[in-house]
Amino acid sequence: MTSEDAEPRRKYTVRYPSGVTAEEGIALLEQTCADIAPHLTLSEMADGATIEGEPWQVLSLCLALPLFEMNEVR
C-alpha cells in the first residue's frame, strides 16, 4: 500500500483569473463542482478558495476551469 492509497483525498489552493471577482470565482467553482465533482469540499478564502478531494476529481475541475490556478497544498 502506498501513501497515495492511504490518503486519497488531497487539498489544493485555487486562485481566480485576473478580472474575476471573488464572488464570481466562488460562484463558478460552486456550480462546476455541483455539475462534475459533487464530492469535492470547497472552502472560501480571502484571496481564493481551497478544494479537497480525490486527485481525479480535482483534475476534472481543472479541465473545466482552465484559467483558474490550482496548486496542491503539501
N, C-alpha and C positions, 0 to 999 in steps of 0.2 A: 504494500500500500504506500503510495507516495503522499507527500504533504498536500498536493493538489486534491487527491481523493479525500483526504481527511477534512479539508476546508474548501468545499466547492464554491462557497459564496465569497466574493471579493468586493472591496469598496473602491469607488472611483470618485474623483472630483470632476465637476463639469463647469466649464466656463462658456458663457454665451458669446456668439459672434458680435463683432462691433456693429452698432446700430440697433441691436435688440435690447429692449429694456428688460429689467429683472422680471417684471410682470409678464411680458410677452414670452420670455425664455422659460419661465416655470410653467406657464400655460401650455407651451409647445411640448415640453418634457412630459407633463402630466397626461396630455392627450395621446402622445406617442406611446408612452408606457402602457396606457389603458388599451391601446389598439394592438400592440405587438408583443409586449412583455409585461403582463399584469402582475407578475410575481416579483418585480423589482421593487426595492424600497427606495423611495425618493424623499430627500430632505432639503429644504431651502437653507441657503447660507446667505450672508450679506453680499457676497460678490459672486454668487453662482449657486451651485447645488451639489449634493452628493447623491450617488446612487449605489445601491448594494444589491448584488445578485450573482447568479452564475455567469461566468465569462461569455457563454454563447448568447445569453440574453442581452448583455451589455453590447456585444458585437452587433446584434440586430438593431439596437438603438443607435449605435454609431453609423450604421449604414443608412438608417432612416433620417438622421440629422447630421449630415457630413460636415457642416460648418461649425458644429459645437465641438469644443475641445474637451476630451475626456482622458484623464490620467489616473492610473491605478495608485492608490494610497498604500504604501508599504510600511 
